Amino acid sequence: GRHISGTGTISIDGTVGPIGGINEKIHAAQKAGAKIFLAPLGNQRDITNPQQGITVIFVATLTDAINALLVGAKPAP
């Protein structure tokens, strides 16, 4: 299987919202062995220290997250 991690708030309509501590969460996920990290699109500008060895996929909705895992996705620039 794949080692996947992620973070964010999810509203009742499926919108994924930003959270604090995104850089620390990605780093911890990478150290724990995750290869894919799903992150809120609203946190994209907050990434200050990209981690090697983990692909961050930014999503706006829960549907985006599911589709990224089912179909595959390229990391955001």
PDB file with one MODEL, atoms N, CA, C and O in Angstrom:
MODEL        1
ATOM      1  N   GLY A   1       0.818  -1.190   0.000  1.00  0.00           N
ATOM      2  CA  GLY A   1       0.000   0.000   0.000  1.00  0.00           C
ATOM      3  C   GLY A   1       0.858   1.249   0.000  1.00  0.00           C
ATOM      4  O   GLY A   1       2.087   1.198   0.054  1.00  0.00           O
ATOM      5  N   ARG A   2       0.181   2.339  -0.060  1.00  0.00           N
ATOM      6  CA  ARG A   2       0.856   3.640  -0.057  1.00  0.00           C
ATOM      7  C   ARG A   2       0.835   4.234   1.345  1.00  0.00           C
ATOM      8  O   ARG A   2      -0.110   4.025   2.106  1.00  0.00           O
ATOM      9  N   HIS A   3       1.866   4.963   1.672  1.00  0.00           N
ATOM     10  CA  HIS A   3       1.928   5.687   2.940  1.00  0.00           C
ATOM     11  C   HIS A   3       1.484   7.117   2.677  1.00  0.00           C
ATOM     12  O   HIS A   3       2.193   7.889   2.032  1.00  0.00           O
ATOM     13  N   ILE A   4       0.294   7.467   3.188  1.00  0.00           N
ATOM     14  CA  ILE A   4      -0.338   8.752   2.905  1.00  0.00           C
ATOM     15  C   ILE A   4      -0.660   9.452   4.217  1.00  0.00           C
ATOM     16  O   ILE A   4      -1.064   8.822   5.194  1.00  0.00           O
ATOM     17  N   SER A   5      -0.474  10.757   4.217  1.00  0.00           N
ATOM     18  CA  SER A   5      -0.848  11.569   5.366  1.00  0.00           C
ATOM     19  C   SER A   5      -1.524  12.827   4.843  1.00  0.00           C
ATOM     20  O   SER A   5      -1.491  13.100   3.643  1.00  0.00           O
ATOM     21  N   GLY A   6      -2.126  13.581   5.723  1.00  0.00           N
ATOM     22  CA  GLY A   6      -2.767  14.812   5.296  1.00  0.00           C
ATOM     23  C   GLY A   6      -3.286  15.600   6.471  1.00  0.00           C
ATOM     24  O   GLY A   6      -3.274  15.133   7.610  1.00  0.00           O
ATOM     25  N   THR A   7      -3.742  16.795   6.182  1.00  0.00           N
ATOM     26  CA  THR A   7      -4.256  17.673   7.218  1.00  0.00           C
ATOM     27  C   THR A   7      -5.238  18.658   6.607  1.00  0.00           C
ATOM     28  O   THR A   7      -5.329  18.789   5.387  1.00  0.00           O
ATOM     29  N   GLY A   8      -5.961  19.338   7.458  1.00  0.00           N
ATOM     30  CA  GLY A   8      -6.901  20.363   7.016  1.00  0.00           C
ATOM     31  C   GLY A   8      -8.231  20.211   7.713  1.00  0.00           C
ATOM     32  O   GLY A   8      -8.541  19.157   8.267  1.00  0.00           O
ATOM     33  N   THR A   9      -9.007  21.262   7.681  1.00  0.00           N
ATOM     34  CA  THR A   9     -10.373  21.183   8.176  1.00  0.00           C
ATOM     35  C   THR A   9     -11.264  20.747   7.026  1.00  0.00           C
ATOM     36  O   THR A   9     -10.934  20.978   5.863  1.00  0.00           O
ATOM     37  N   ILE A  10     -12.383  20.123   7.336  1.00  0.00           N
ATOM     38  CA  ILE A  10     -13.346  19.741   6.298  1.00  0.00           C
ATOM     39  C   ILE A  10     -14.711  20.248   6.741  1.00  0.00           C
ATOM     40  O   ILE A  10     -15.225  19.848   7.785  1.00  0.00           O
ATOM     41  N   SER A  11     -15.295  21.137   5.934  1.00  0.00           N
ATOM     42  CA  SER A  11     -16.616  21.670   6.265  1.00  0.00           C
ATOM     43  C   SER A  11     -17.698  20.712   5.779  1.00  0.00           C
ATOM     44  O   SER A  11     -17.417  19.751   5.063  1.00  0.00           O
ATOM     45  N   ILE A  12     -18.910  20.980   6.169  1.00  0.00           N
ATOM     46  CA  ILE A  12     -20.032  20.104   5.831  1.00  0.00           C
ATOM     47  C   ILE A  12     -20.240  19.965   4.321  1.00  0.00           C
ATOM     48  O   ILE A  12     -20.761  18.952   3.855  1.00  0.00           O
ATOM     49  N   ASP A  13     -19.827  20.991   3.555  1.00  0.00           N
ATOM     50  CA  ASP A  13     -19.978  20.916   2.100  1.00  0.00           C
ATOM     51  C   ASP A  13     -18.764  20.287   1.419  1.00  0.00           C
ATOM     52  O   ASP A  13     -18.704  20.225   0.191  1.00  0.00           O
ATOM     53  N   GLY A  14     -17.797  19.819   2.212  1.00  0.00           N
ATOM     54  CA  GLY A  14     -16.628  19.144   1.650  1.00  0.00           C
ATOM     55  C   GLY A  14     -15.448  20.047   1.363  1.00  0.00           C
ATOM     56  O   GLY A  14     -14.424  19.580   0.864  1.00  0.00           O
ATOM     57  N   THR A  15     -15.566  21.337   1.667  1.00  0.00           N
ATOM     58  CA  THR A  15     -14.461  22.264   1.455  1.00  0.00           C
ATOM     59  C   THR A  15     -13.358  21.977   2.471  1.00  0.00           C
ATOM     60  O   THR A  15     -13.620  21.814   3.662  1.00  0.00           O
ATOM     61  N   VAL A  16     -12.121  21.919   1.981  1.00  0.00           N
ATOM     62  CA  VAL A  16     -10.967  21.701   2.852  1.00  0.00           C
ATOM     63  C   VAL A  16     -10.372  23.061   3.185  1.00  0.00           C
ATOM     64  O   VAL A  16     -10.045  23.842   2.291  1.00  0.00           O
ATOM     65  N   GLY A  17     -10.233  23.339   4.476  1.00  0.00           N
ATOM     66  CA  GLY A  17      -9.729  24.634   4.919  1.00  0.00           C
ATOM     67  C   GLY A  17      -8.317  24.560   5.459  1.00  0.00           C
ATOM     68  O   GLY A  17      -7.845  23.491   5.848  1.00  0.00           O
ATOM     69  N   PRO A  18      -7.641  25.703   5.482  1.00  0.00           N
ATOM     70  CA  PRO A  18      -6.255  25.767   5.941  1.00  0.00           C
ATOM     71  C   PRO A  18      -6.130  25.554   7.447  1.00  0.00           C
ATOM     72  O   PRO A  18      -7.095  25.693   8.199  1.00  0.00           O
ATOM     73  N   ILE A  19      -4.928  25.216   7.858  1.00  0.00           N
ATOM     74  CA  ILE A  19      -4.602  24.964   9.258  1.00  0.00           C
ATOM     75  C   ILE A  19      -3.265  25.621   9.572  1.00  0.00           C
ATOM     76  O   ILE A  19      -2.580  26.097   8.666  1.00  0.00           O
ATOM     77  N   GLY A  20      -2.895  25.651  10.822  1.00  0.00           N
ATOM     78  CA  GLY A  20      -1.588  26.160  11.217  1.00  0.00           C
ATOM     79  C   GLY A  20      -0.562  25.040  11.263  1.00  0.00           C
ATOM     80  O   GLY A  20      -0.913  23.862  11.326  1.00  0.00           O
ATOM     81  N   GLY A  21       0.700  25.418  11.232  1.00  0.00           N
ATOM     82  CA  GLY A  21       1.780  24.455  11.389  1.00  0.00           C
ATOM     83  C   GLY A  21       1.982  23.510  10.220  1.00  0.00           C
ATOM     84  O   GLY A  21       2.436  22.382  10.410  1.00  0.00           O
ATOM     85  N   ILE A  22       1.654  23.953   9.013  1.00  0.00           N
ATOM     86  CA  ILE A  22       1.730  23.068   7.837  1.00  0.00           C
ATOM     87  C   ILE A  22       3.141  22.517   7.614  1.00  0.00           C
ATOM     88  O   ILE A  22       3.299  21.334   7.313  1.00  0.00           O
ATOM     89  N   ASN A  23       4.158  23.354   7.758  1.00  0.00           N
ATOM     90  CA  ASN A  23       5.524  22.882   7.514  1.00  0.00           C
ATOM     91  C   ASN A  23       5.928  21.794   8.505  1.00  0.00           C
ATOM     92  O   ASN A  23       6.556  20.804   8.129  1.00  0.00           O
ATOM     93  N   GLU A  24       5.567  21.983   9.758  1.00  0.00           N
ATOM     94  CA  GLU A  24       5.888  20.993  10.782  1.00  0.00           C
ATOM     95  C   GLU A  24       5.136  19.685  10.543  1.00  0.00           C
ATOM     96  O   GLU A  24       5.680  18.604  10.768  1.00  0.00           O
ATOM     97  N   LYS A  25       3.905  19.782  10.095  1.00  0.00           N
ATOM     98  CA  LYS A  25       3.104  18.579   9.839  1.00  0.00           C
ATOM     99  C   LYS A  25       3.651  17.783   8.654  1.00  0.00           C
ATOM    100  O   LYS A  25       3.695  16.553   8.698  1.00  0.00           O
ATOM    101  N   ILE A  26       4.064  18.474   7.609  1.00  0.00           N
ATOM    102  CA  ILE A  26       4.655  17.782   6.454  1.00  0.00           C
ATOM    103  C   ILE A  26       5.959  17.105   6.872  1.00  0.00           C
ATOM    104  O   ILE A  26       6.211  15.955   6.510  1.00  0.00           O
ATOM    105  N   HIS A  27       6.777  17.813   7.627  1.00  0.00           N
ATOM    106  CA  HIS A  27       8.047  17.251   8.087  1.00  0.00           C
ATOM    107  C   HIS A  27       7.815  16.003   8.945  1.00  0.00           C
ATOM    108  O   HIS A  27       8.492  14.991   8.765  1.00  0.00           O
ATOM    109  N   ALA A  28       6.864  16.074   9.873  1.00  0.00           N
ATOM    110  CA  ALA A  28       6.563  14.922  10.733  1.00  0.00           C
ATOM    111  C   ALA A  28       6.040  13.744   9.920  1.00  0.00           C
ATOM    112  O   ALA A  28       6.395  12.596  10.188  1.00  0.00           O
ATOM    113  N   ALA A  29       5.201  14.021   8.932  1.00  0.00           N
ATOM    114  CA  ALA A  29       4.668  12.951   8.082  1.00  0.00           C
ATOM    115  C   ALA A  29       5.790  12.277   7.300  1.00  0.00           C
ATOM    116  O   ALA A  29       5.823  11.052   7.180  1.00  0.00           O
ATOM    117  N   GLN A  30       6.705  13.081   6.770  1.00  0.00           N
ATOM    118  CA  GLN A  30       7.830  12.537   6.010  1.00  0.00           C
ATOM    119  C   GLN A  30       8.704  11.670   6.909  1.00  0.00           C
ATOM    120  O   GLN A  30       9.131  10.589   6.505  1.00  0.00           O
ATOM    121  N   LYS A  31       8.971  12.136   8.122  1.00  0.00           N
ATOM    122  CA  LYS A  31       9.787  11.358   9.067  1.00  0.00           C
ATOM    123  C   LYS A  31       9.098  10.054   9.457  1.00  0.00           C
ATOM    124  O   LYS A  31       9.765   9.066   9.766  1.00  0.00           O
ATOM    125  N   ALA A  32       7.764  10.048   9.444  1.00  0.00           N
ATOM    126  CA  ALA A  32       6.997   8.847   9.795  1.00  0.00           C
ATOM    127  C   ALA A  32       6.848   7.888   8.618  1.00  0.00           C
ATOM    128  O   ALA A  32       6.272   6.810   8.764  1.00  0.00           O
ATOM    129  N   GLY A  33       7.368   8.279   7.445  1.00  0.00           N
ATOM    130  CA  GLY A  33       7.353   7.383   6.300  1.00  0.00           C
ATOM    131  C   GLY A  33       6.321   7.677   5.231  1.00  0.00           C
ATOM    132  O   GLY A  33       6.214   6.928   4.260  1.00  0.00           O
ATOM    133  N   ALA A  34       5.558   8.751   5.385  1.00  0.00           N
ATOM    134  CA  ALA A  34       4.568   9.099   4.358  1.00  0.00           C
ATOM    135  C   ALA A  34       5.273   9.517   3.071  1.00  0.00           C
ATOM    136  O   ALA A  34       6.296  10.201   3.103  1.00  0.00           O
ATOM    137  N   LYS A  35       4.720   9.101   1.957  1.00  0.00           N
ATOM    138  CA  LYS A  35       5.247   9.480   0.641  1.00  0.00           C
ATOM    139  C   LYS A  35       4.355  10.509  -0.039  1.00  0.00           C
ATOM    140  O   LYS A  35       4.794  11.215  -0.947  1.00  0.00           O
ATOM    141  N   ILE A  36       3.100  10.594   0.400  1.00  0.00           N
ATOM    142  CA  ILE A  36       2.129  11.545  -0.143  1.00  0.00           C
ATOM    143  C   ILE A  36       1.518  12.295   1.030  1.00  0.00           C
ATOM    144  O   ILE A  36       1.187  11.699   2.055  1.00  0.00           O
ATOM    145  N   PHE A  37       1.371  13.611   0.873  1.00  0.00           N
ATOM    146  CA  PHE A  37       0.756  14.437   1.907  1.00  0.00           C
ATOM    147  C   PHE A  37      -0.304  15.304   1.252  1.00  0.00           C
ATOM    148  O   PHE A  37      -0.002  16.086   0.350  1.00  0.00           O
ATOM    149  N   LEU A  38      -1.547  15.168   1.703  1.00  0.00           N
ATOM    150  CA  LEU A  38      -2.645  15.989   1.205  1.00  0.00           C
ATOM    151  C   LEU A  38      -2.759  17.220   2.088  1.00  0.00           C
ATOM    152  O   LEU A  38      -2.884  17.110   3.308  1.00  0.00           O
ATOM    153  N   ALA A  39      -2.716  18.395   1.468  1.00  0.00           N
ATOM    154  CA  ALA A  39      -2.733  19.650   2.211  1.00  0.00           C
ATOM    155  C   ALA A  39      -3.779  20.595   1.631  1.00  0.00           C
ATOM    156  O   ALA A  39      -4.081  20.532   0.439  1.00  0.00           O
ATOM    157  N   PRO A  40      -4.331  21.468   2.466  1.00  0.00           N
ATOM    158  CA  PRO A  40      -5.306  22.439   1.972  1.00  0.00           C
ATOM    159  C   PRO A  40      -4.682  23.405   0.961  1.00  0.00           C
ATOM    160  O   PRO A  40      -3.567  23.889   1.158  1.00  0.00           O
ATOM    161  N   LEU A  41      -5.401  23.673  -0.100  1.00  0.00           N
ATOM    162  CA  LEU A  41      -4.942  24.636  -1.098  1.00  0.00           C
ATOM    163  C   LEU A  41      -4.663  25.983  -0.443  1.00  0.00           C
ATOM    164  O   LEU A  41      -3.754  26.700  -0.861  1.00  0.00           O
ATOM    165  N   GLY A  42      -5.433  26.328   0.572  1.00  0.00           N
ATOM    166  CA  GLY A  42      -5.245  27.589   1.279  1.00  0.00           C
ATOM    167  C   GLY A  42      -3.922  27.706   2.012  1.00  0.00           C
ATOM    168  O   GLY A  42      -3.562  28.799   2.448  1.00  0.00           O
ATOM    169  N   ASN A  43      -3.191  26.616   2.160  1.00  0.00           N
ATOM    170  CA  ASN A  43      -1.879  26.629   2.803  1.00  0.00           C
ATOM    171  C   ASN A  43      -0.723  26.623   1.808  1.00  0.00           C
ATOM    172  O   ASN A  43       0.437  26.607   2.220  1.00  0.00           O
ATOM    173  N   GLN A  44      -1.011  26.637   0.519  1.00  0.00           N
ATOM    174  CA  GLN A  44       0.053  26.497  -0.486  1.00  0.00           C
ATOM    175  C   GLN A  44       1.144  27.555  -0.323  1.00  0.00           C
ATOM    176  O   GLN A  44       2.326  27.244  -0.464  1.00  0.00           O
ATOM    177  N   ARG A  45       0.770  28.780  -0.034  1.00  0.00           N
ATOM    178  CA  ARG A  45       1.768  29.855   0.106  1.00  0.00           C
ATOM    179  C   ARG A  45       2.539  29.774   1.418  1.00  0.00           C
ATOM    180  O   ARG A  45       3.547  30.460   1.587  1.00  0.00           O
ATOM    181  N   ASP A  46       2.078  28.946   2.341  1.00  0.00           N
ATOM    182  CA  ASP A  46       2.716  28.847   3.650  1.00  0.00           C
ATOM    183  C   ASP A  46       3.893  27.877   3.674  1.00  0.00           C
ATOM    184  O   ASP A  46       4.623  27.815   4.663  1.00  0.00           O
ATOM    185  N   ILE A  47       4.082  27.126   2.606  1.00  0.00           N
ATOM    186  CA  ILE A  47       5.169  26.145   2.569  1.00  0.00           C
ATOM    187  C   ILE A  47       6.489  26.901   2.423  1.00  0.00           C
ATOM    188  O   ILE A  47       6.754  27.514   1.389  1.00  0.00           O
ATOM    189  N   THR A  48       7.311  26.848   3.471  1.00  0.00           N
ATOM    190  CA  THR A  48       8.571  27.592   3.450  1.00  0.00           C
ATOM    191  C   THR A  48       9.785  26.686   3.324  1.00  0.00           C
ATOM    192  O   THR A  48      10.872  27.146   2.973  1.00  0.00           O
ATOM    193  N   ASN A  49       9.608  25.409   3.606  1.00  0.00           N
ATOM    194  CA  ASN A  49      10.734  24.487   3.580  1.00  0.00           C
ATOM    195  C   ASN A  49      10.292  23.167   2.965  1.00  0.00           C
ATOM    196  O   ASN A  49      10.029  22.209   3.692  1.00  0.00           O
ATOM    197  N   PRO A  50      10.205  23.099   1.629  1.00  0.00           N
ATOM    198  CA  PRO A  50       9.742  21.855   0.991  1.00  0.00           C
ATOM    199  C   PRO A  50      10.606  20.662   1.413  1.00  0.00           C
ATOM    200  O   PRO A  50      11.832  20.759   1.469  1.00  0.00           O
ATOM    201  N   GLN A  51       9.960  19.557   1.703  1.00  0.00           N
ATOM    202  CA  GLN A  51      10.642  18.343   2.147  1.00  0.00           C
ATOM    203  C   GLN A  51      10.973  17.453   0.952  1.00  0.00           C
ATOM    204  O   GLN A  51      10.182  17.325   0.018  1.00  0.00           O
ATOM    205  N   GLN A  52      12.138  16.852   0.999  1.00  0.00           N
ATOM    206  CA  GLN A  52      12.518  15.873  -0.010  1.00  0.00           C
ATOM    207  C   GLN A  52      11.896  14.533   0.362  1.00  0.00           C
ATOM    208  O   GLN A  52      11.781  14.203   1.543  1.00  0.00           O
ATOM    209  N   GLY A  53      11.493  13.762  -0.644  1.00  0.00           N
ATOM    210  CA  GLY A  53      11.004  12.418  -0.387  1.00  0.00           C
ATOM    211  C   GLY A  53       9.525  12.324  -0.077  1.00  0.00           C
ATOM    212  O   GLY A  53       9.034  11.247   0.260  1.00  0.00           O
ATOM    213  N   ILE A  54       8.800  13.438  -0.185  1.00  0.00           N
ATOM    214  CA  ILE A  54       7.358  13.418   0.039  1.00  0.00           C
ATOM    215  C   ILE A  54       6.703  14.335  -0.995  1.00  0.00           C
ATOM    216  O   ILE A  54       7.174  15.445  -1.242  1.00  0.00           O
ATOM    217  N   THR A  55       5.629  13.861  -1.587  1.00  0.00           N
ATOM    218  CA  THR A  55       4.885  14.640  -2.576  1.00  0.00           C
ATOM    219  C   THR A  55       3.713  15.309  -1.879  1.00  0.00           C
ATOM    220  O   THR A  55       2.875  14.639  -1.276  1.00  0.00           O
ATOM    221  N   VAL A  56       3.657  16.638  -1.965  1.00  0.00           N
ATOM    222  CA  VAL A  56       2.550  17.389  -1.376  1.00  0.00           C
ATOM    223  C   VAL A  56       1.540  17.684  -2.476  1.00  0.00           C
ATOM    224  O   VAL A  56       1.879  18.258  -3.511  1.00  0.00           O
ATOM    225  N   ILE A  57       0.304  17.286  -2.238  1.00  0.00           N
ATOM    226  CA  ILE A  57      -0.787  17.538  -3.179  1.00  0.00           C
ATOM    227  C   ILE A  57      -1.775  18.466  -2.484  1.00  0.00           C
ATOM    228  O   ILE A  57      -2.318  18.133  -1.431  1.00  0.00           O
ATOM    229  N   PHE A  58      -2.001  19.632  -3.081  1.00  0.00           N
ATOM    230  CA  PHE A  58      -2.915  20.612  -2.505  1.00  0.00           C
ATOM    231  C   PHE A  58      -4.320  20.370  -3.035  1.00  0.00           C
ATOM    232  O   PHE A  58      -4.529  20.181  -4.233  1.00  0.00           O
ATOM    233  N   VAL A  59      -5.285  20.381  -2.106  1.00  0.00           N
ATOM    234  CA  VAL A  59      -6.676  20.107  -2.467  1.00  0.00           C
ATOM    235  C   VAL A  59      -7.584  21.189  -1.900  1.00  0.00           C
ATOM    236  O   VAL A  59      -7.316  21.753  -0.839  1.00  0.00           O
ATOM    237  N   ALA A  60      -8.663  21.468  -2.624  1.00  0.00           N
ATOM    238  CA  ALA A  60      -9.648  22.458  -2.184  1.00  0.00           C
ATOM    239  C   ALA A  60     -10.876  21.796  -1.569  1.00  0.00           C
ATOM    240  O   ALA A  60     -11.587  22.405  -0.769  1.00  0.00           O
ATOM    241  N   THR A  61     -11.118  20.534  -1.955  1.00  0.00           N
ATOM    242  CA  THR A  61     -12.305  19.827  -1.468  1.00  0.00           C
ATOM    243  C   THR A  61     -11.952  18.377  -1.138  1.00  0.00           C
ATOM    244  O   THR A  61     -10.921  17.857  -1.564  1.00  0.00           O
ATOM    245  N   LEU A  62     -12.824  17.749  -0.379  1.00  0.00           N
ATOM    246  CA  LEU A  62     -12.653  16.330  -0.080  1.00  0.00           C
ATOM    247  C   LEU A  62     -12.691  15.510  -1.366  1.00  0.00           C
ATOM    248  O   LEU A  62     -11.966  14.523  -1.497  1.00  0.00           O
ATOM    249  N   THR A  63     -13.527  15.912  -2.305  1.00  0.00           N
ATOM    250  CA  THR A  63     -13.583  15.230  -3.608  1.00  0.00           C
ATOM    251  C   THR A  63     -12.244  15.321  -4.319  1.00  0.00           C
ATOM    252  O   THR A  63     -11.801  14.343  -4.922  1.00  0.00           O
ATOM    253  N   ASP A  64     -11.585  16.491  -4.260  1.00  0.00           N
ATOM    254  CA  ASP A  64     -10.251  16.636  -4.853  1.00  0.00           C
ATOM    255  C   ASP A  64      -9.279  15.636  -4.229  1.00  0.00           C
ATOM    256  O   ASP A  64      -8.483  15.013  -4.931  1.00  0.00           O
ATOM    257  N   ALA A  65      -9.350  15.489  -2.917  1.00  0.00           N
ATOM    258  CA  ALA A  65      -8.445  14.576  -2.215  1.00  0.00           C
ATOM    259  C   ALA A  65      -8.678  13.135  -2.647  1.00  0.00           C
ATOM    260  O   ALA A  65      -7.730  12.396  -2.915  1.00  0.00           O
ATOM    261  N   ILE A  66      -9.931  12.746  -2.711  1.00  0.00           N
ATOM    262  CA  ILE A  66     -10.264  11.380  -3.133  1.00  0.00           C
ATOM    263  C   ILE A  66      -9.805  11.143  -4.563  1.00  0.00           C
ATOM    264  O   ILE A  66      -9.208  10.109  -4.860  1.00  0.00           O
ATOM    265  N   ASN A  67     -10.078  12.085  -5.442  1.00  0.00           N
ATOM    266  CA  ASN A  67      -9.668  11.940  -6.840  1.00  0.00           C
ATOM    267  C   ASN A  67      -8.153  11.874  -6.975  1.00  0.00           C
ATOM    268  O   ASN A  67      -7.641  11.107  -7.791  1.00  0.00           O
ATOM    269  N   ALA A  68      -7.434  12.658  -6.197  1.00  0.00           N
ATOM    270  CA  ALA A  68      -5.972  12.643  -6.258  1.00  0.00           C
ATOM    271  C   ALA A  68      -5.431  11.268  -5.893  1.00  0.00           C
ATOM    272  O   ALA A  68      -4.439  10.814  -6.463  1.00  0.00           O
ATOM    273  N   LEU A  69      -6.076  10.614  -4.951  1.00  0.00           N
ATOM    274  CA  LEU A  69      -5.609   9.293  -4.528  1.00  0.00           C
ATOM    275  C   LEU A  69      -6.062   8.187  -5.468  1.00  0.00           C
ATOM    276  O   LEU A  69      -5.351   7.198  -5.648  1.00  0.00           O
ATOM    277  N   LEU A  70      -7.228   8.342  -6.064  1.00  0.00           N
ATOM    278  CA  LEU A  70      -7.741   7.314  -6.975  1.00  0.00           C
ATOM    279  C   LEU A  70      -7.106   7.393  -8.354  1.00  0.00           C
ATOM    280  O   LEU A  70      -6.767   6.369  -8.947  1.00  0.00           O
ATOM    281  N   VAL A  71      -6.947   8.604  -8.859  1.00  0.00           N
ATOM    282  CA  VAL A  71      -6.469   8.808 -10.225  1.00  0.00           C
ATOM    283  C   VAL A  71      -4.980   9.106 -10.248  1.00  0.00           C
ATOM    284  O   VAL A  71      -4.311   8.845 -11.247  1.00  0.00           O
ATOM    285  N   GLY A  72      -4.465   9.639  -9.177  1.00  0.00           N
ATOM    286  CA  GLY A  72      -3.087  10.100  -9.141  1.00  0.00           C
ATOM    287  C   GLY A  72      -3.069  11.563  -9.500  1.00  0.00           C
ATOM    288  O   GLY A  72      -3.944  12.050 -10.216  1.00  0.00           O
ATOM    289  N   ALA A  73      -2.089  12.250  -9.011  1.00  0.00           N
ATOM    290  CA  ALA A  73      -1.994  13.680  -9.278  1.00  0.00           C
ATOM    291  C   ALA A  73      -0.542  14.094  -9.242  1.00  0.00           C
ATOM    292  O   ALA A  73       0.292  13.464  -8.591  1.00  0.00           O
ATOM    293  N   LYS A  74      -0.261  15.155  -9.946  1.00  0.00           N
ATOM    294  CA  LYS A  74       1.079  15.721  -9.916  1.00  0.00           C
ATOM    295  C   LYS A  74       1.132  16.741  -8.786  1.00  0.00           C
ATOM    296  O   LYS A  74       0.135  17.409  -8.511  1.00  0.00           O
ATOM    297  N   PRO A  75       2.271  16.868  -8.133  1.00  0.00           N
ATOM    298  CA  PRO A  75       2.369  17.849  -7.061  1.00  0.00           C
ATOM    299  C   PRO A  75       2.212  19.264  -7.596  1.00  0.00           C
ATOM    300  O   PRO A  75       2.570  19.558  -8.737  1.00  0.00           O
ATOM    301  N   ALA A  76       1.678  20.124  -6.763  1.00  0.00           N
ATOM    302  CA  ALA A  76       1.544  21.526  -7.150  1.00  0.00           C
ATOM    303  C   ALA A  76       2.929  22.145  -7.212  1.00  0.00           C
ATOM    304  O   ALA A  76       3.818  21.750  -6.457  1.00  0.00           O
ATOM    305  N   PRO A  77       3.126  23.114  -8.105  1.00  0.00           N
ATOM    306  CA  PRO A  77       4.452  23.758  -8.204  1.00  0.00           C
ATOM    307  C   PRO A  77       4.796  24.542  -6.955  1.00  0.00           C
ATOM    308  O   PRO A  77       5.869  25.140  -6.877  1.00  0.00           O
TER     309      PRO A  77
ENDMDL
END
